Amino acid sequence: MSNSEKLLKTLSSLIENGILTSKDIQKEISTDIKFTRDKLIYKLRLVPREEFEVLKKIVQKQENIIKKLTSKKKKLKR
């Protein structure tokens, strides 16, 4: 079912149930969009920015340690 069909189905069900005001329809559509957004975020396994930054710093520290160790290894081979 395409997105336009879902939207039309949602709108028609709202009208059938007696929700006729534009604010109620807007609120229902907004809720549906938020649910879809949350489902997509979960599916893509997105993380908050803070967690990403912490992980990035850890990886940078590990890269520096690896560089130091490889340079020490090269010096020992000479």
N, C-alpha and C positions, 0 to 999 in steps of 0.2 A: 504494500500500500504506500503510495507516494505521500509526501508531506502535505501537498494541497488536498488530497483526499482525506487525510487525517484531520486537517483543519476544518474542512467542510463537515465532516462527520461530527466533530466536536461542537461546531456552531449549531448544526441541526439538532443535536441532542439537547443543547442548552435551550434552544427555542421551544422544543417540544416540552421541556420540563418547566416552562414558564419564566425562564430567566430572560427578560427582554431588555433590560437597561444596558446601555453601552458600558457603564462602569463594571457591571457584573461580568459581561463578556470579556472586557479587557483584563479583568482580574483572573478569570479562568484561563485565558490564553497565556497570560504571564506565568501562571502556575505551571501550565503545561510546558512552556519553554524552559522554565527553571528545572523541571524534572528531567527534560531531555538533556539539558546542559550537564546536570549532575551525573546522569547515566553515562554521558560521553566522557566526562572527566574520570569516572571510575574505570571505564573501559580502556582508556589510554594510560591509566596508572600514573597520572600526573601528581607531582609532589609540590608542596608549598615552596616558595622562593627561599625561605630561611633554611629548610632542609637541604636544598640544592647548594646553597652557599657553603654550608658546613661540609658537605661531601666534597665540594670543589677544593676547599682548603686542605682536607685530608689527602686528596689525590696529589695536590701540589707538593705537600711535605714528602709523600712517598717518592715522587719523581726526584726531588732533591736528594733524598737518601740514596736512591738508585744511582744517580749521577756520581755522587761521592764514592760509592762503593766500586763503580766501574773504573773511575779514575785511579783509585787505590790499586785495583787489580792490574791495571796497565802499568803502573809504576813498579809493582812487584815483579812483573814479567821482564822488565828491562834489566 
